[in-house]
Amino acid sequence: MIIQHLLNFKLNFQQENEEKIVYIHMSIMTVATGLLKHHENNNGGDEKTD
């Protein structure tokens, strides 16, 4: 009974972590894409350095 409970807890924990990891990954990708676009826009015209 206890072992089953621990297995269920472990499965729930893994699922929650996977959802968080996916969410964090999506956030990082969104930010990275935004930074790349911003960088490209800045470098589009004159050769300016920050």
mmCIF entry with sequence, helices, sheets and N, C-alpha, C, O atoms, coordinates in Angstrom:
data_MODEL
# 
_entry.id   MODEL 
# 
_entity.id                         1 
_entity.type                       polymer 
_entity.pdbx_number_of_molecules   1 
# 
_entity_poly.entity_id                      1 
_entity_poly.type                           'polypeptide(L)' 
_entity_poly.nstd_linkage                   no 
_entity_poly.nstd_monomer                   no 
_entity_poly.pdbx_seq_one_letter_code       MIIQHLLNFKLNFQQENEEKIVYIHMSIMTVATGLLKHHENNNGGDEKTD 
_entity_poly.pdbx_seq_one_letter_code_can   MIIQHLLNFKLNFQQENEEKIVYIHMSIMTVATGLLKHHENNNGGDEKTD 
_entity_poly.pdbx_strand_id                 A 
# 
loop_
_entity_poly_seq.entity_id 
_entity_poly_seq.num 
_entity_poly_seq.mon_id 
_entity_poly_seq.hetero 
1 1  MET n 
1 2  ILE n 
1 3  ILE n 
1 4  GLN n 
1 5  HIS n 
1 6  LEU n 
1 7  LEU n 
1 8  ASN n 
1 9  PHE n 
1 10 LYS n 
1 11 LEU n 
1 12 ASN n 
1 13 PHE n 
1 14 GLN n 
1 15 GLN n 
1 16 GLU n 
1 17 ASN n 
1 18 GLU n 
1 19 GLU n 
1 20 LYS n 
1 21 ILE n 
1 22 VAL n 
1 23 TYR n 
1 24 ILE n 
1 25 HIS n 
1 26 MET n 
1 27 SER n 
1 28 ILE n 
1 29 MET n 
1 30 THR n 
1 31 VAL n 
1 32 ALA n 
1 33 THR n 
1 34 GLY n 
1 35 LEU n 
1 36 LEU n 
1 37 LYS n 
1 38 HIS n 
1 39 HIS n 
1 40 GLU n 
1 41 ASN n 
1 42 ASN n 
1 43 ASN n 
1 44 GLY n 
1 45 GLY n 
1 46 ASP n 
1 47 GLU n 
1 48 LYS n 
1 49 THR n 
1 50 ASP n 
# 
_struct_asym.id          A 
_struct_asym.entity_id   1 
# 
_struct_conf.conf_type_id            HELX_P 
_struct_conf.id                      HELX_P1 
_struct_conf.pdbx_PDB_helix_id       AA1 
_struct_conf.beg_label_comp_id       ILE 
_struct_conf.beg_label_asym_id       A 
_struct_conf.beg_label_seq_id        2 
_struct_conf.pdbx_beg_PDB_ins_code   ? 
_struct_conf.end_label_comp_id       GLY 
_struct_conf.end_label_asym_id       A 
_struct_conf.end_label_seq_id        44 
_struct_conf.pdbx_end_PDB_ins_code   ? 
_struct_conf.beg_auth_comp_id        ILE 
_struct_conf.beg_auth_asym_id        A 
_struct_conf.beg_auth_seq_id         2 
_struct_conf.end_auth_comp_id        GLY 
_struct_conf.end_auth_asym_id        A 
_struct_conf.end_auth_seq_id         44 
_struct_conf.pdbx_PDB_helix_class    1 
_struct_conf.details                 ? 
_struct_conf.pdbx_PDB_helix_length   43 
# 
_struct_conf_type.id          HELX_P 
_struct_conf_type.criteria    ? 
_struct_conf_type.reference   ? 
# 
loop_
_atom_site.group_PDB 
_atom_site.id 
_atom_site.type_symbol 
_atom_site.label_atom_id 
_atom_site.label_alt_id 
_atom_site.label_comp_id 
_atom_site.label_asym_id 
_atom_site.label_entity_id 
_atom_site.label_seq_id 
_atom_site.pdbx_PDB_ins_code 
_atom_site.Cartn_x 
_atom_site.Cartn_y 
_atom_site.Cartn_z 
_atom_site.occupancy 
_atom_site.B_iso_or_equiv 
_atom_site.pdbx_formal_charge 
_atom_site.auth_seq_id 
_atom_site.auth_comp_id 
_atom_site.auth_asym_id 
_atom_site.auth_atom_id 
_atom_site.pdbx_PDB_model_num 
ATOM 1   N N  . MET A 1 1  ? 0.839  -1.196 0.000   1.00 0.00 ? 1  MET A N  1 
ATOM 2   C CA . MET A 1 1  ? 0.000  0.000  0.000   1.00 0.00 ? 1  MET A CA 1 
ATOM 3   C C  . MET A 1 1  ? 0.883  1.259  0.000   1.00 0.00 ? 1  MET A C  1 
ATOM 4   O O  . MET A 1 1  ? 0.666  2.178  -0.789  1.00 0.00 ? 1  MET A O  1 
ATOM 5   N N  . ILE A 1 2  ? 1.871  1.283  0.888   1.00 0.00 ? 2  ILE A N  1 
ATOM 6   C CA . ILE A 1 2  ? 2.776  2.438  0.972   1.00 0.00 ? 2  ILE A CA 1 
ATOM 7   C C  . ILE A 1 2  ? 3.592  2.557  -0.312  1.00 0.00 ? 2  ILE A C  1 
ATOM 8   O O  . ILE A 1 2  ? 3.786  3.654  -0.835  1.00 0.00 ? 2  ILE A O  1 
ATOM 9   N N  . ILE A 1 3  ? 4.071  1.408  -0.819  1.00 0.00 ? 3  ILE A N  1 
ATOM 10  C CA . ILE A 1 3  ? 4.877  1.409  -2.041  1.00 0.00 ? 3  ILE A CA 1 
ATOM 11  C C  . ILE A 1 3  ? 4.065  1.983  -3.200  1.00 0.00 ? 3  ILE A C  1 
ATOM 12  O O  . ILE A 1 3  ? 4.572  2.789  -3.981  1.00 0.00 ? 3  ILE A O  1 
ATOM 13  N N  . GLN A 1 4  ? 2.801  1.563  -3.308  1.00 0.00 ? 4  GLN A N  1 
ATOM 14  C CA . GLN A 1 4  ? 1.932  2.078  -4.374  1.00 0.00 ? 4  GLN A CA 1 
ATOM 15  C C  . GLN A 1 4  ? 1.776  3.590  -4.249  1.00 0.00 ? 4  GLN A C  1 
ATOM 16  O O  . GLN A 1 4  ? 1.795  4.317  -5.242  1.00 0.00 ? 4  GLN A O  1 
ATOM 17  N N  . HIS A 1 5  ? 1.622  4.041  -3.020  1.00 0.00 ? 5  HIS A N  1 
ATOM 18  C CA . HIS A 1 5  ? 1.476  5.480  -2.780  1.00 0.00 ? 5  HIS A CA 1 
ATOM 19  C C  . HIS A 1 5  ? 2.731  6.231  -3.220  1.00 0.00 ? 5  HIS A C  1 
ATOM 20  O O  . HIS A 1 5  ? 2.643  7.287  -3.847  1.00 0.00 ? 5  HIS A O  1 
ATOM 21  N N  . LEU A 1 6  ? 3.895  5.683  -2.890  1.00 0.00 ? 6  LEU A N  1 
ATOM 22  C CA . LEU A 1 6  ? 5.159  6.309  -3.281  1.00 0.00 ? 6  LEU A CA 1 
ATOM 23  C C  . LEU A 1 6  ? 5.315  6.331  -4.803  1.00 0.00 ? 6  LEU A C  1 
ATOM 24  O O  . LEU A 1 6  ? 5.784  7.318  -5.370  1.00 0.00 ? 6  LEU A O  1 
ATOM 25  N N  . LEU A 1 7  ? 4.915  5.228  -5.466  1.00 0.00 ? 7  LEU A N  1 
ATOM 26  C CA . LEU A 1 7  ? 4.996  5.181  -6.924  1.00 0.00 ? 7  LEU A CA 1 
ATOM 27  C C  . LEU A 1 7  ? 4.095  6.235  -7.551  1.00 0.00 ? 7  LEU A C  1 
ATOM 28  O O  . LEU A 1 7  ? 4.495  6.917  -8.494  1.00 0.00 ? 7  LEU A O  1 
ATOM 29  N N  . ASN A 1 8  ? 2.875  6.369  -7.024  1.00 0.00 ? 8  ASN A N  1 
ATOM 30  C CA . ASN A 1 8  ? 1.948  7.378  -7.525  1.00 0.00 ? 8  ASN A CA 1 
ATOM 31  C C  . ASN A 1 8  ? 2.518  8.768  -7.319  1.00 0.00 ? 8  ASN A C  1 
ATOM 32  O O  . ASN A 1 8  ? 2.437  9.621  -8.203  1.00 0.00 ? 8  ASN A O  1 
ATOM 33  N N  . PHE A 1 9  ? 3.094  8.991  -6.152  1.00 0.00 ? 9  PHE A N  1 
ATOM 34  C CA . PHE A 1 9  ? 3.688  10.300 -5.849  1.00 0.00 ? 9  PHE A CA 1 
ATOM 35  C C  . PHE A 1 9  ? 4.812  10.610 -6.824  1.00 0.00 ? 9  PHE A C  1 
ATOM 36  O O  . PHE A 1 9  ? 4.916  11.726 -7.334  1.00 0.00 ? 9  PHE A O  1 
ATOM 37  N N  . LYS A 1 10 ? 5.668  9.597  -7.083  1.00 0.00 ? 10 LYS A N  1 
ATOM 38  C CA . LYS A 1 10 ? 6.787  9.772  -7.995  1.00 0.00 ? 10 LYS A CA 1 
ATOM 39  C C  . LYS A 1 10 ? 6.288  10.100 -9.401  1.00 0.00 ? 10 LYS A C  1 
ATOM 40  O O  . LYS A 1 10 ? 6.826  10.990 -10.060 1.00 0.00 ? 10 LYS A O  1 
ATOM 41  N N  . LEU A 1 11 ? 5.262  9.385  -9.861  1.00 0.00 ? 11 LEU A N  1 
ATOM 42  C CA . LEU A 1 11 ? 4.714  9.636  -11.196 1.00 0.00 ? 11 LEU A CA 1 
ATOM 43  C C  . LEU A 1 11 ? 4.132  11.040 -11.285 1.00 0.00 ? 11 LEU A C  1 
ATOM 44  O O  . LEU A 1 11 ? 4.376  11.748 -12.262 1.00 0.00 ? 11 LEU A O  1 
ATOM 45  N N  . ASN A 1 12 ? 3.367  11.452 -10.277 1.00 0.00 ? 12 ASN A N  1 
ATOM 46  C CA . ASN A 1 12 ? 2.788  12.789 -10.268 1.00 0.00 ? 12 ASN A CA 1 
ATOM 47  C C  . ASN A 1 12 ? 3.883  13.843 -10.267 1.00 0.00 ? 12 ASN A C  1 
ATOM 48  O O  . ASN A 1 12 ? 3.794  14.845 -10.976 1.00 0.00 ? 12 ASN A O  1 
ATOM 49  N N  . PHE A 1 13 ? 4.918  13.610 -9.464  1.00 0.00 ? 13 PHE A N  1 
ATOM 50  C CA . PHE A 1 13 ? 6.030  14.549 -9.355  1.00 0.00 ? 13 PHE A CA 1 
ATOM 51  C C  . PHE A 1 13 ? 6.717  14.696 -10.712 1.00 0.00 ? 13 PHE A C  1 
ATOM 52  O O  . PHE A 1 13 ? 7.013  15.809 -11.144 1.00 0.00 ? 13 PHE A O  1 
ATOM 53  N N  . GLN A 1 14 ? 6.971  13.560 -11.386 1.00 0.00 ? 14 GLN A N  1 
ATOM 54  C CA . GLN A 1 14 ? 7.623  13.592 -12.694 1.00 0.00 ? 14 GLN A CA 1 
ATOM 55  C C  . GLN A 1 14 ? 6.777  14.355 -13.703 1.00 0.00 ? 14 GLN A C  1 
ATOM 56  O O  . GLN A 1 14 ? 7.304  15.167 -14.463 1.00 0.00 ? 14 GLN A O  1 
ATOM 57  N N  . GLN A 1 15 ? 5.469  14.101 -13.719 1.00 0.00 ? 15 GLN A N  1 
ATOM 58  C CA . GLN A 1 15 ? 4.584  14.775 -14.668 1.00 0.00 ? 15 GLN A CA 1 
ATOM 59  C C  . GLN A 1 15 ? 4.598  16.274 -14.427 1.00 0.00 ? 15 GLN A C  1 
ATOM 60  O O  . GLN A 1 15 ? 4.700  17.052 -15.375 1.00 0.00 ? 15 GLN A O  1 
ATOM 61  N N  . GLU A 1 16 ? 4.498  16.689 -13.171 1.00 0.00 ? 16 GLU A N  1 
ATOM 62  C CA . GLU A 1 16 ? 4.506  18.112 -12.848 1.00 0.00 ? 16 GLU A CA 1 
ATOM 63  C C  . GLU A 1 16 ? 5.816  18.751 -13.286 1.00 0.00 ? 16 GLU A C  1 
ATOM 64  O O  . GLU A 1 16 ? 5.818  19.844 -13.854 1.00 0.00 ? 16 GLU A O  1 
ATOM 65  N N  . ASN A 1 17 ? 6.932  18.072 -13.023 1.00 0.00 ? 17 ASN A N  1 
ATOM 66  C CA . ASN A 1 17 ? 8.241  18.604 -13.398 1.00 0.00 ? 17 ASN A CA 1 
ATOM 67  C C  . ASN A 1 17 ? 8.374  18.725 -14.907 1.00 0.00 ? 17 ASN A C  1 
ATOM 68  O O  . ASN A 1 17 ? 8.913  19.711 -15.410 1.00 0.00 ? 17 ASN A O  1 
ATOM 69  N N  . GLU A 1 18 ? 7.878  17.716 -15.636 1.00 0.00 ? 18 GLU A N  1 
ATOM 70  C CA . GLU A 1 18 ? 7.959  17.765 -17.095 1.00 0.00 ? 18 GLU A CA 1 
ATOM 71  C C  . GLU A 1 18 ? 7.175  18.957 -17.624 1.00 0.00 ? 18 GLU A C  1 
ATOM 72  O O  . GLU A 1 18 ? 7.633  19.644 -18.537 1.00 0.00 ? 18 GLU A O  1 
ATOM 73  N N  . GLU A 1 19 ? 5.989  19.209 -17.056 1.00 0.00 ? 19 GLU A N  1 
ATOM 74  C CA . GLU A 1 19 ? 5.191  20.356 -17.484 1.00 0.00 ? 19 GLU A CA 1 
ATOM 75  C C  . GLU A 1 19 ? 5.933  21.653 -17.205 1.00 0.00 ? 19 GLU A C  1 
ATOM 76  O O  . GLU A 1 19 ? 5.942  22.558 -18.039 1.00 0.00 ? 19 GLU A O  1 
ATOM 77  N N  . LYS A 1 20 ? 6.560  21.746 -16.029 1.00 0.00 ? 20 LYS A N  1 
ATOM 78  C CA . LYS A 1 20 ? 7.322  22.951 -15.686 1.00 0.00 ? 20 LYS A CA 1 
ATOM 79  C C  . LYS A 1 20 ? 8.503  23.123 -16.623 1.00 0.00 ? 20 LYS A C  1 
ATOM 80  O O  . LYS A 1 20 ? 8.784  24.231 -17.080 1.00 0.00 ? 20 LYS A O  1 
ATOM 81  N N  . ILE A 1 21 ? 9.202  22.014 -16.913 1.00 0.00 ? 21 ILE A N  1 
ATOM 82  C CA . ILE A 1 21 ? 10.372 22.082 -17.792 1.00 0.00 ? 21 ILE A CA 1 
ATOM 83  C C  . ILE A 1 21 ? 9.949  22.551 -19.177 1.00 0.00 ? 21 ILE A C  1 
ATOM 84  O O  . ILE A 1 21 ? 10.616 23.393 -19.778 1.00 0.00 ? 21 ILE A O  1 
ATOM 85  N N  . VAL A 1 22 ? 8.842  22.009 -19.686 1.00 0.00 ? 22 VAL A N  1 
ATOM 86  C CA . VAL A 1 22 ? 8.349  22.421 -21.004 1.00 0.00 ? 22 VAL A CA 1 
ATOM 87  C C  . VAL A 1 22 ? 8.004  23.905 -20.981 1.00 0.00 ? 22 VAL A C  1 
ATOM 88  O O  . VAL A 1 22 ? 8.337  24.640 -21.911 1.00 0.00 ? 22 VAL A O  1 
ATOM 89  N N  . TYR A 1 23 ? 7.333  24.346 -19.909 1.00 0.00 ? 23 TYR A N  1 
ATOM 90  C CA . TYR A 1 23 ? 6.944  25.758 -19.797 1.00 0.00 ? 23 TYR A CA 1 
ATOM 91  C C  . TYR A 1 23 ? 8.183  26.654 -19.756 1.00 0.00 ? 23 TYR A C  1 
ATOM 92  O O  . TYR A 1 23 ? 8.240  27.681 -20.432 1.00 0.00 ? 23 TYR A O  1 
ATOM 93  N N  . ILE A 1 24 ? 9.172  26.251 -18.954 1.00 0.00 ? 24 ILE A N  1 
ATOM 94  C CA . ILE A 1 24 ? 10.406 27.039 -18.832 1.00 0.00 ? 24 ILE A CA 1 
ATOM 95  C C  . ILE A 1 24 ? 11.124 27.059 -20.185 1.00 0.00 ? 24 ILE A C  1 
ATOM 96  O O  . ILE A 1 24 ? 11.619 28.101 -20.616 1.00 0.00 ? 24 ILE A O  1 
ATOM 97  N N  . HIS A 1 25 ? 11.176 25.895 -20.851 1.00 0.00 ? 25 HIS A N  1 
ATOM 98  C CA . HIS A 1 25 ? 11.839 25.805 -22.152 1.00 0.00 ? 25 HIS A CA 1 
ATOM 99  C C  . HIS A 1 25 ? 11.161 26.737 -23.153 1.00 0.00 ? 25 HIS A C  1 
ATOM 100 O O  . HIS A 1 25 ? 11.836 27.443 -23.901 1.00 0.00 ? 25 HIS A O  1 
ATOM 101 N N  . MET A 1 26 ? 9.823  26.740 -23.168 1.00 0.00 ? 26 MET A N  1 
ATOM 102 C CA . MET A 1 26 ? 9.080  27.608 -24.082 1.00 0.00 ? 26 MET A CA 1 
ATOM 103 C C  . MET A 1 26 ? 9.370  29.071 -23.775 1.00 0.00 ? 26 MET A C  1 
ATOM 104 O O  . MET A 1 26 ? 9.536  29.883 -24.685 1.00 0.00 ? 26 MET A O  1 
ATOM 105 N N  . SER A 1 27 ? 9.432  29.403 -22.482 1.00 0.00 ? 27 SER A N  1 
ATOM 106 C CA . SER A 1 27 ? 9.721  30.785 -22.093 1.00 0.00 ? 27 SER A CA 1 
ATOM 107 C C  . SER A 1 27 ? 11.113 31.198 -22.570 1.00 0.00 ? 27 SER A C  1 
ATOM 108 O O  . SER A 1 27 ? 11.292 32.292 -23.105 1.00 0.00 ? 27 SER A O  1 
ATOM 109 N N  . ILE A 1 28 ? 12.085 30.326 -22.374 1.00 0.00 ? 28 ILE A N  1 
ATOM 110 C CA . ILE A 1 28 ? 13.460 30.618 -22.783 1.00 0.00 ? 28 ILE A CA 1 
ATOM 111 C C  . ILE A 1 28 ? 13.518 30.798 -24.298 1.00 0.00 ? 28 ILE A C  1 
ATOM 112 O O  . ILE A 1 28 ? 14.169 31.719 -24.791 1.00 0.00 ? 28 ILE A O  1 
ATOM 113 N N  . MET A 1 29 ? 12.837 29.921 -25.037 1.00 0.00 ? 29 MET A N  1 
ATOM 114 C CA . MET A 1 29 ? 12.834 30.007 -26.493 1.00 0.00 ? 29 MET A CA 1 
ATOM 115 C C  . MET A 1 29 ? 12.196 31.316 -26.950 1.00 0.00 ? 29 MET A C  1 
ATOM 116 O O  . MET A 1 29 ? 12.679 31.955 -27.885 1.00 0.00 ? 29 MET A O  1 
ATOM 117 N N  . THR A 1 30 ? 11.109 31.712 -26.286 1.00 0.00 ? 30 THR A N  1 
ATOM 118 C CA . THR A 1 30 ? 10.425 32.959 -26.642 1.00 0.00 ? 30 THR A CA 1 
ATOM 119 C C  . THR A 1 30 ? 11.343 34.143 -26.418 1.00 0.00 ? 30 THR A C  1 
ATOM 120 O O  . THR A 1 30 ? 11.449 35.027 -27.267 1.00 0.00 ? 30 THR A O  1 
ATOM 121 N N  . VAL A 1 31 ? 12.009 34.158 -25.266 1.00 0.00 ? 31 VAL A N  1 
ATOM 122 C CA . VAL A 1 31 ? 12.931 35.260 -24.949 1.00 0.00 ? 31 VAL A CA 1 
ATOM 123 C C  . VAL A 1 31 ? 14.098 35.265 -25.931 1.00 0.00 ? 31 VAL A C  1 
ATOM 124 O O  . VAL A 1 31 ? 14.489 36.320 -26.431 1.00 0.00 ? 31 VAL A O  1 
ATOM 125 N N  . ALA A 1 32 ? 14.651 34.088 -26.205 1.00 0.00 ? 32 ALA A N  1 
ATOM 126 C CA . ALA A 1 32 ? 15.791 33.990 -27.113 1.00 0.00 ? 32 ALA A CA 1 
ATOM 127 C C  . ALA A 1 32 ? 15.405 34.471 -28.511 1.00 0.00 ? 32 ALA A C  1 
ATOM 128 O O  . ALA A 1 32 ? 16.166 35.194 -29.155 1.00 0.00 ? 32 ALA A O  1 
ATOM 129 N N  . THR A 1 33 ? 14.229 34.071 -28.975 1.00 0.00 ? 33 THR A N  1 
ATOM 130 C CA . THR A 1 33 ? 13.754 34.500 -30.291 1.00 0.00 ? 33 THR A CA 1 
ATOM 131 C C  . THR A 1 33 ? 13.584 36.009 -30.314 1.00 0.00 ? 33 THR A C  1 
ATOM 132 O O  . THR A 1 33 ? 13.960 36.669 -31.284 1.00 0.00 ? 33 THR A O  1 
ATOM 133 N N  . GLY A 1 34 ? 13.015 36.556 -29.240 1.00 0.00 ? 34 GLY A N  1 
ATOM 134 C CA . GLY A 1 34 ? 12.842 38.000 -29.142 1.00 0.00 ? 34 GLY A CA 1 
ATOM 135 C C  . GLY A 1 34 ? 14.174 38.728 -29.180 1.00 0.00 ? 34 GLY A C  1 
ATOM 136 O O  . GLY A 1 34 ? 14.310 39.751 -29.852 1.00 0.00 ? 34 GLY A O  1 
ATOM 137 N N  . LEU A 1 35 ? 15.144 38.209 -28.467 1.00 0.00 ? 35 LEU A N  1 
ATOM 138 C CA . LEU A 1 35 ? 16.478 38.837 -28.448 1.00 0.00 ? 35 LEU A CA 1 
ATOM 139 C C  . LEU A 1 35 ? 17.134 38.756 -29.824 1.00 0.00 ? 35 LEU A C  1 
ATOM 140 O O  . LEU A 1 35 ? 17.762 39.715 -30.271 1.00 0.00 ? 35 LEU A O  1 
ATOM 141 N N  . LEU A 1 36 ? 16.989 37.619 -30.492 1.00 0.00 ? 36 LEU A N  1 
ATOM 142 C CA . LEU A 1 36 ? 17.577 37.466 -31.827 1.00 0.00 ? 36 LEU A CA 1 
ATOM 143 C C  . LEU A 1 36 ? 16.958 38.459 -32.798 1.00 0.00 ? 36 LEU A C  1 
ATOM 144 O O  . LEU A 1 36 ? 17.664 39.103 -33.575 1.00 0.00 ? 36 LEU A O  1 
ATOM 145 N N  . LYS A 1 37 ? 15.629 38.580 -32.750 1.00 0.00 ? 37 LYS A N  1 
ATOM 146 C CA . LYS A 1 37 ? 14.949 39.511 -33.653 1.00 0.00 ? 37 LYS A CA 1 
ATOM 147 C C  . LYS A 1 37 ? 15.392 40.933 -33.354 1.00 0.00 ? 37 LYS A C  1 
ATOM 148 O O  . LYS A 1 37 ? 15.644 41.717 -34.270 1.00 0.00 ? 37 LYS A O  1 
ATOM 149 N N  . HIS A 1 38 ? 15.486 41.264 -32.080 1.00 0.00 ? 38 HIS A N  1 
ATOM 150 C CA . HIS A 1 38 ? 15.917 42.602 -31.662 1.00 0.00 ? 38 HIS A CA 1 
ATOM 151 C C  . HIS A 1 38 ? 17.338 42.871 -32.174 1.00 0.00 ? 38 HIS A C  1 
ATOM 152 O O  . HIS A 1 38 ? 17.645 43.954 -32.672 1.00 0.00 ? 38 HIS A O  1 
ATOM 153 N N  . HIS A 1 39 ? 18.188 41.855 -32.035 1.00 0.00 ? 39 HIS A N  1 
ATOM 154 C CA . HIS A 1 39 ? 19.582 41.967 -32.471 1.00 0.00 ? 39 HIS A CA 1 
ATOM 155 C C  . HIS A 1 39 ? 19.647 42.176 -33.989 1.00 0.00 ? 39 HIS A C  1 
ATOM 156 O O  . HIS A 1 39 ? 20.398 43.021 -34.476 1.00 0.00 ? 39 HIS A O  1 
ATOM 157 N N  . GLU A 1 40 ? 18.857 41.402 -34.721 1.00 0.00 ? 40 GLU A N  1 
ATOM 158 C CA . GLU A 1 40 ? 18.843 41.517 -36.182 1.00 0.00 ? 40 GLU A CA 1 
ATOM 159 C C  . GLU A 1 40 ? 18.348 42.891 -36.600 1.00 0.00 ? 40 GLU A C  1 
ATOM 160 O O  . GLU A 1 40 ? 18.885 43.489 -37.533 1.00 0.00 ? 40 GLU A O  1 
ATOM 161 N N  . ASN A 1 41 ? 17.327 43.394 -35.918 1.00 0.00 ? 41 ASN A N  1 
ATOM 162 C CA . ASN A 1 41 ? 16.795 44.722 -36.235 1.00 0.00 ? 41 ASN A CA 1 
ATOM 163 C C  . ASN A 1 41 ? 17.849 45.789 -36.011 1.00 0.00 ? 41 ASN A C  1 
ATOM 164 O O  . ASN A 1 41 ? 17.986 46.712 -36.813 1.00 0.00 ? 41 ASN A O  1 
ATOM 165 N N  . ASN A 1 42 ? 18.597 45.662 -34.916 1.00 0.00 ? 42 ASN A N  1 
ATOM 166 C CA . ASN A 1 42 ? 19.647 46.637 -34.606 1.00 0.00 ? 42 ASN A CA 1 
ATOM 167 C C  . ASN A 1 42 ? 20.758 46.593 -35.638 1.00 0.00 ? 42 ASN A C  1 
ATOM 168 O O  . ASN A 1 42 ? 21.330 47.625 -35.989 1.00 0.00 ? 42 ASN A O  1 
ATOM 169 N N  . ASN A 1 43 ? 21.065 45.396 -36.125 1.00 0.00 ? 43 ASN A N  1 
ATOM 170 C CA . ASN A 1 43 ? 22.166 45.248 -37.065 1.00 0.00 ? 43 ASN A CA 1 
ATOM 171 C C  . ASN A 1 43 ? 21.719 45.382 -38.520 1.00 0.00 ? 43 ASN A C  1 
ATOM 172 O O  . ASN A 1 43 ? 22.522 45.232 -39.441 1.00 0.00 ? 43 ASN A O  1 
ATOM 173 N N  . GLY A 1 44 ? 20.440 45.664 -38.717 1.00 0.00 ? 44 GLY A N  1 
ATOM 174 C CA . GLY A 1 44 ? 19.899 45.713 -40.066 1.00 0.00 ? 44 GLY A CA 1 
ATOM 175 C C  . GLY A 1 44 ? 20.492 46.841 -40.882 1.00 0.00 ? 44 GLY A C  1 
ATOM 176 O O  . GLY A 1 44 ? 20.851 46.633 -42.041 1.00 0.00 ? 44 GLY A O  1 
ATOM 177 N N  . GLY A 1 45 ? 20.604 48.034 -40.309 1.00 0.00 ? 45 GLY A N  1 
ATOM 178 C CA . GLY A 1 45 ? 21.047 49.198 -41.065 1.00 0.00 ? 45 GLY A CA 1 
ATOM 179 C C  . GLY A 1 45 ? 22.519 49.463 -40.898 1.00 0.00 ? 45 GLY A C  1 
ATOM 180 O O  . GLY A 1 45 ? 23.360 48.697 -41.371 1.00 0.00 ? 45 GLY A O  1 
ATOM 181 N N  . ASP A 1 46 ? 22.829 50.553 -40.222 1.00 0.00 ? 46 ASP A N  1 
ATOM 182 C CA . ASP A 1 46 ? 24.227 50.951 -40.026 1.00 0.00 ? 46 ASP A CA 1 
ATOM 183 C C  . ASP A 1 46 ? 24.945 49.955 -39.135 1.00 0.00 ? 46 ASP A C  1 
ATOM 184 O O  . ASP A 1 46 ? 24.320 49.241 -38.351 1.00 0.00 ? 46 ASP A O  1 
ATOM 185 N N  . GLU A 1 47 ? 26.253 49.913 -39.259 1.00 0.00 ? 47 GLU A N  1 
ATOM 186 C CA . GLU A 1 47 ? 27.077 49.065 -38.398 1.00 0.00 ? 47 GLU A CA 1 
ATOM 187 C C  . GLU A 1 47 ? 27.302 49.785 -37.079 1.00 0.00 ? 47 GLU A C  1 
ATOM 188 O O  . GLU A 1 47 ? 28.294 50.490 -36.891 1.00 0.00 ? 47 GLU A O  1 
ATOM 189 N N  . LYS A 1 48 ? 26.340 49.585 -36.161 1.00 0.00 ? 48 LYS A N  1 
ATOM 190 C CA . LYS A 1 48 ? 26.439 50.235 -34.856 1.00 0.00 ? 48 LYS A CA 1 
ATOM 191 C C  . LYS A 1 48 ? 26.731 49.187 -33.796 1.00 0.00 ? 48 LYS A C  1 
ATOM 192 O O  . LYS A 1 48 ? 26.226 48.067 -33.874 1.00 0.00 ? 48 LYS A O  1 
ATOM 193 N N  . THR A 1 49 ? 27.534 49.539 -32.816 1.00 0.00 ? 49 THR A N  1 
ATOM 194 C CA . THR A 1 49 ? 27.779 48.658 -31.678 1.00 0.00 ? 49 THR A CA 1 
ATOM 195 C C  . THR A 1 49 ? 27.175 49.296 -30.450 1.00 0.00 ? 49 THR A C  1 
ATOM 196 O O  . THR A 1 49 ? 27.182 50.516 -30.291 1.00 0.00 ? 49 THR A O  1 
ATOM 197 N N  . ASP A 1 50 ? 26.652 48.445 -29.580 1.00 0.00 ? 50 ASP A N  1 
ATOM 198 C CA . ASP A 1 50 ? 26.010 48.952 -28.350 1.00 0.00 ? 50 ASP A CA 1 
ATOM 199 C C  . ASP A 1 50 ? 27.049 49.546 -27.412 1.00 0.00 ? 50 ASP A C  1 
ATOM 200 O O  . ASP A 1 50 ? 26.703 50.021 -26.330 1.00 0.00 ? 50 ASP A O  1 
# 
